[in-house]
C-alpha cells in the first residue's frame, strides 16, 4: 500500500529589484515542499515537489503548525484515507480534505497558499506514481483524454526597475519576441498615466510593429474607480490584448462599473483564493464571458482540487474553460492548462528564478509550447531549480 513517509519544506528567497504598481519584490520568498513516498521507481523513492506562486510570501508557519502535521498524522495512523480506491496511488481529493480538517469556512488569505503548495506536491507525486505526465493524467481523468498538444503562453515582464528607461523596456520586450513569444505583458499604475502611456507606446511601436493586440497591461489592483476609468478611457482606442486587475480583486463594484464602459477585454482573478470568491466575481463584477480573462491560480488558491470546483462553477454560469489563463508562470500552470483544456497560461522568462519557466529542453514558438513527457510536473527538467533547491530538499535528513 502506498504511503507518505515524510514532508519537508524550506523557504527560498526570490528577491529582485523589480516592482509593480503595488509592491516591490526585495523581500519576496517562496515555500518549497518535498513529499516523500514509499514508492520506489528506478531505485529511488518517488518524491512530489510543490511551491507557492510568486506574489505571496512563504507560508511556512501555516505549513509547519497545521497542514504538514495533519497530513503526516493521517499517514501514520490511517494511511488508507489518503489513497484512491485501488490503494495503489494517492487520492489528491481525499488528502485535500485531510488538510482542511477543523478549518472554518472563509478567511482564505494565506491559508489557501499553504494548501495550494502542498496540493501541487501531491499531484506531482500522484502522476509520478502513475508514471505519466500530470497533463496526461488530468486529461485522462477529467477531460476525456483530449489534451491540448501545444499551450498558449505569454511573456510577463515590463516591471518598474530602478532608473528604468524606455530603451531598457523596449529591449526587454524585444528579447521575449526573440525567444519565441508573440504576446507580451507589462506593468502599469506605478507611474503617472502620461508616463505609462509613453511606456506602452514605446513597446507597441518599437517592438510590436504597431499591433497593440499583442500587448496586455497589468495594474496589479492599484486603482480606485476614478483612476481605473481614466486609464480605461486612455487605453480603449489602442485595442490592447487585455487590461488586467484595474482595482482591488474584491471590489466587484469597480469591475462592474468598468466593464460597462470599457469595450476591450478585462482580466482578473489571480488574487481570488477560493471558488466562492471566484463565484462572487462572476455573479457581481460584470465579467463578460465572450471576452474577459480569468486568472485564478491553483497554486495560490487551495490547489487543483479547489480549482476543479471553480471550473464547475464557471460551467454552470456559461463560461468556457478557454477564458481561463492561470497566473503563475510555472510547470503546474502549464500542466493544468494542457490537461484541462484551458486558454493558456502565464510565463515569466526573466523573473522569479529558478521557479519561472518550463522544461529547459522545450522552446517557445509563436507563444506556444509543447508538453514534456516526463512523469509528474517535470520540475526535474529545470536543471537550476532541481540542482539548487529540489534535490537538496528531497535528500535532506
N, C-alpha and C positions, 0 to 999 in steps of 0.2 A: 504494500500500500504506500502511495506517495505521501511524503510529509515535508513540512518546512522545519528545518533544524536550526536556523538562525536568521536573524535580520540585523544587518549592520548599516549604520548611517554615518555620514560625515558632512560637514559644512565646507563648501568650496567658494572662494571669492570669485566674482566676475566683475571686478572693479573696472571702471572706464571713465574717461573724462567727458563722455557724451552726456547730453541732457535732452529731454523732450520739453514740452510746454509745462509740465508739472513737476518732474523730479530730475535729479541727476543720478548717475549710477556709480558714484565714487565709493559707496559702501555696500553695493549690492552683493548678495550671497545666494547660494543655492544649496538645498539639501539633496544629497545623493544617497541612494539606498541600494544595497545588495541583499537580495532574498535568496538564501541558500537552501536548496532542497536536498533530499537524499537520493534523488535520481541521478544515475551516472551515465553519461554519454562519452564515448571515446576516452574512458579512463578518468574523467573529471566530473565533479558534481555539476548539475545544472543550476545556474545562478541567474535570477532575474534582476535586471537593473532598472532603476527609475530615478527621476529627479523632477523637481518642480520647474515650471516655465519661468523665464525671466520676468521681472517686474514686481515680483513678490519676494520678500526675504525668506531665507531658510527657516522653516517651521520646526526646528529641531526640538524645542521644548515640548510641543504638542506630540511629536513623534515618539519621544522617549518617555513622556509621562503617561500617555494614554494609548496611542494606537499601536505601537510596536508591542508593548506588554500584553495588550488584549490578544493580538494575533499569536504571539508565542505561547500564551496560556492556553488558547484553544488548540494549538498544535501539540502541546504537551498532554492535555487532559482528554481531548476529544477530537483527534485529527480527522476522523471521518466527516465531521461537519464542514471541513474545508474542501472536500473533494466532489467531483461530479458523480453521476450515477454509476459509472463504470468503476470508480475507485482507482483509476489509473492516471488521473490528471487532476489538477486543481480546478476549482469552480470559482471564478472571479466574483460572481454574484453572491455566492454564499460567504466568501471571505469579506466582501464589502459589508454585509450585514453583521458579521462579527466585529469589524472595525467600528461600526456605528452603534453598537450596543450601549444603552444607557446615555445616549446623546439626545438632547431635546431638539425639536424642530426649530428652524430659524437660526439667526445669528451665524450665517455661513462663514464670513470672514476668512481668517487664515486656517480654520479647521478644514475647509474644503481643499486647501492647498496641500496639507499634510496627507489627507486621504488620497488625493489625486496622485501624489508622488508614489505612495505605496501601491495604488492600483496599477500604475504603469509597470512597476516591478513584477506584480502578479501576472499581468498579461504577457510580459516578456517571458517569464518562466513557463507559463502555460503553453505558449506557442513553441518554445524550445523543447518542452517535454513531448509535444506532439510532432516535433521535428519538421515544422513548416514555418514560413514567414508569417508574422502576425497579420499582414494584409490578406493573405490567403485564408488563414483561419477565420478571420472576420467575414470575409466574403462567403466562405462555405457555410458558416453558421447562420448568417443573418441577411445575406444579400443574394442568395441563390447561386453563389459561385461566380457571379458576373463582376469580377474586379475590374477597376479601371486600369488599363495597361500602362498609361502614361498620365501623370498627375500634373495639373497646372500649379505652378509656383510663381510667386512674385518676390522680387528682392526688396526687402525693407531696410531702409537706411535713412540718409538725409537728416541725421540728428544735428543738434547745435553743438559745435565744438568751440573751445576757446579760440578766439581770433579767427574764426572761420571766414573765408572769403567765398564769393560766388564761384570763383575759379576752382577752389577745392571741392565745392559741392558738385559742380559740373563734372570734374574729373572722377569723383566717386561714382556718380550715376553712370557715366560712360564706361567705367570699369565693370559694372554689372552687365551692361549690354555685351561687352567683350567676353564675358563668362557665360553667355547664353541666355540671359534674361531679356525678355522683351517688354515686361511690365515691371514698374518700379514704384516705390512709395517713399515719401519724405515727410518730415515733421513740419507742422505749422503751429502757431499760437505762442511760440516762445520769443517772438519778436513782434513789433508793431505790424499792423495789417499791410501798410505800404511796403515794408521791407519783405514780408512774407510773399507778397505778390511779385516782387522783383526776383526773389529766390525761385519761385515757381516758374516764372517766365524764362529764367536762365536755364532751367532744366528742360522745359518744353521746347524752347527754341534752340538751345545749344546741344542737346543730346537726342531728343526725340523727334527731331525734324518737324516740329510744329504739331505733332499728334498728341494732344493732351489726354486722349483716351487711354494712353499707356501709362499715365501717372495718377496714383492715388495720393491723397494728403490726409494727415492724421493729427488732430488737435489734442489727443490724449485726455479728453474730458475737461478741458480747461475753461471753456467759455460759459458765461451766463447767456440767457436767451438773446438779449440785445446784441451782444458781440457775435454770437453764433449766426444771427440773421445778417449782420453786417458782412461777415465772411461769406455767407451763402450768396448774398447779392453780388459780391465781387467775383466769386468762383463760378457762378452759374453759367456765364457766357463761354467759359473755357471748355466745357464738356469733359471734365475730369472722369477718371475711372470710378472713383468714389470719394466722398467726403466723410472721414472717419471720426468717430467719437467727438462730436462737437461740444457736448456737455457732459455733466456728471452721468454715469451709467444708470443711475436710479431716477434721474429726472425725466420721467416719461412725458410730462407736460412739455418740456423743452423739445424733445424729439418729435412729439406730435405736432407742435406748432411749426417746427421747422419743415417737417415732411409735407405740410400743407402748402408751402410756398417754394420749396426747392425741388425742381423737377429732376435733378440728377440723382444718382444712387447715393444713399447713405449707408454707412457701415458702423456696426457697434456690437457689443456683446462679450468682448474679451474679459471684462471686469464684472460679469454676472456669473455667480458661482453655484447656481442650483437650477434645476428645471423649473422650480416655482418662480424664480426671478426671471428666467427666460420666458415663461408663460405670461408674466405681467408685462414684459416688453412687447410681446405680440398683441396682447389684449389692449394696451393703453397707450403705446408710444407711436401709433400711426405708421408702423413699419409696413412697407409695400412689398408684397410677395413677388411682384413682377420685376423688381429691380434692385432692392436693397440686399445688403450682405450681412450675414450673421456670423460672428467670430468667436463663439463660445469655445473655450479651450479646456478639453478634458483634464489636462494636467494641472489645472488650477481649480477645477470645479467638481471635486469628488470623483474624478476619474471617468473611465469609459463606461462603467456600469451606470452612472448617472447620466452620461451623455446619451445612452440609449433611450432613457426616459424623455430627454429633451427632444430627440428626433421623433419619438412617438407623438409628443405634444405638437410639434410642428406639422406633422402629417395630419393631425386632427384639425388643424387650423388652415389647411390647404397650402402649406409651404413645401416646395421641393427641396430635397437634400442638396441640390445643386446650388442653392443660395447660401450654403454653409461653407465657409472658408476659415478653418480654425486658426487662431493666433498660436504662436509658439515657435515655429521655425525649426523643428527638430524631427527626429525619426518617428516619434509617436504620432505627431500630427500627420506626417506623410502616410504612415500605415493606415491610420484611421480614414484619411481621405480616400485612399485607394480601395480599402476593404469595404467601406460603407457607401461608396459612390457619391462622395461629396464634390463640391465645386472646385476643390484645390486646397492649398494650404500656404501659409506664410513661409518665407525663408530669410535667414539673416546671413548673408555671405561673409560679413566682416566683423560683426559684433557678437558678444556673449560667448566667445570661445572658452573652452572647447566643446560647448554643448550645442552650438549652432550647426546648421547644415546637415547634409545627408551623407550617405556612404561615400567614402573617398574615391571609389572607382566608378561612380556614376556621374556623368556630366549632365549639365542643363542644356537643353536645346529648345530655342524658341519658347522659353518659360515653361518647359515640360521636362519631367524627369521620369525615367523608368524605375522599376521597383527592384530592390535587392532580393536575391533568392535565399540568403542565409536565414536560418531559423530565428524566430523571435523578432525583436526590433532591429536587429543587425547593428547594434551600437558598437560591437567589436570591429566593425568595418571602418570606424573612425579611429585611426591609429593614435592620434594625440589624446583623445578622450579615453580610450581604453588603456593606454600605457601609463598615463599620468594620474588617472582618477579611478577608473572602474576596476582594473586588475589589482592595484594595491588594496582597495577596499575589500574586494572579494577574498583576498588572501591574507587579510589582517587577522591576528589572533582573536 
